[in-house]
């Protein structure tokens, strides 16, 4: 089944840089983060939020949190309905999750352009290691 959707909105929830040492002397950094999912049944929207922190040694240097909103076309949404749930397949979540991470990567690049921090790019995140199953959205009772 092909799910028709559009990238409905992007929201930068958080972006901050903190004092950092001369990064040309830093040989290693740590990138940590998480991916969160959410939904709005009435708007047929799936939200993927990407949070990432970059540390040099033990100091937090940069943080970014971006939410991406994907609106499922009505016919596709109805096709996903099974009993009392809308079941969004994990493979589709992998796809939009990859789009959300790439969007976050681009925002990070744009916000650090012209600074020393611009050389740090978010790594590739394999969504099948983050998202473990289908998303089951309860159908509200009328």
VENLINDA-V869138 format. One record per backbone hydrogen bond with DSSP energy under -0.5 kcal/mol. NH is the residue of the N-H (numbers start at 1). CO is the residue of the C=O. If there is no record, write none. Layout:
# VENLINDA-V869138
((NH & CO) (NH & CO))
This chain:
# VENLINDA-V869138
((3 & 1) (4 & 2) (6 & 71) (8 & 6) (8 & 69) (9 & 69) (11 & 67) (13 & 11) (13 & 65) (14 & 65) (16 & 63) (18 & 61) (23 & 21) (25 & 22) (26 & 23) (30 & 55) (32 & 30) (32 & 53) (34 & 51) (36 & 49) (38 & 47) (40 & 45) (44 & 40) (44 & 41) (45 & 40) (46 & 70) (47 & 38) (48 & 68) (49 & 36) (50 & 66) (51 & 34) (51 & 49) (52 & 64) (53 & 32) (54 & 62) (55 & 30) (56 & 59) (57 & 28) (59 & 56) (60 & 58) (61 & 54) (62 & 54) (63 & 16) (64 & 52) (65 & 14) (66 & 50) (67 & 11) (68 & 48) (69 & 9) (70 & 46) (71 & 6) (71 & 69) (72 & 44) (72 & 70) (73 & 4) (77 & 73) (78 & 74) (79 & 75) (80 & 76) (80 & 77) (81 & 78) (82 & 85) (85 & 82) (86 & 137) (87 & 80) (87 & 85) (88 & 86) (88 & 135) (89 & 87) (92 & 89) (93 & 89) (94 & 90) (95 & 91) (96 & 92) (97 & 93) (98 & 94) (99 & 95) (100 & 96) (101 & 97) (102 & 98) (103 & 99) (104 & 100) (105 & 101) (106 & 102) (107 & 103) (108 & 104) (109 & 105) (110 & 106) (111 & 107) (112 & 108) (113 & 109) (113 & 110) (115 & 112) (118 & 112) (118 & 115) (119 & 116) (120 & 117) (121 & 119) (126 & 124) (127 & 125) (129 & 126) (130 & 127) (131 & 127) (132 & 130) (135 & 88) (136 & 134) (137 & 86) (137 & 135) (138 & 136) (139 & 84) (140 & 138))
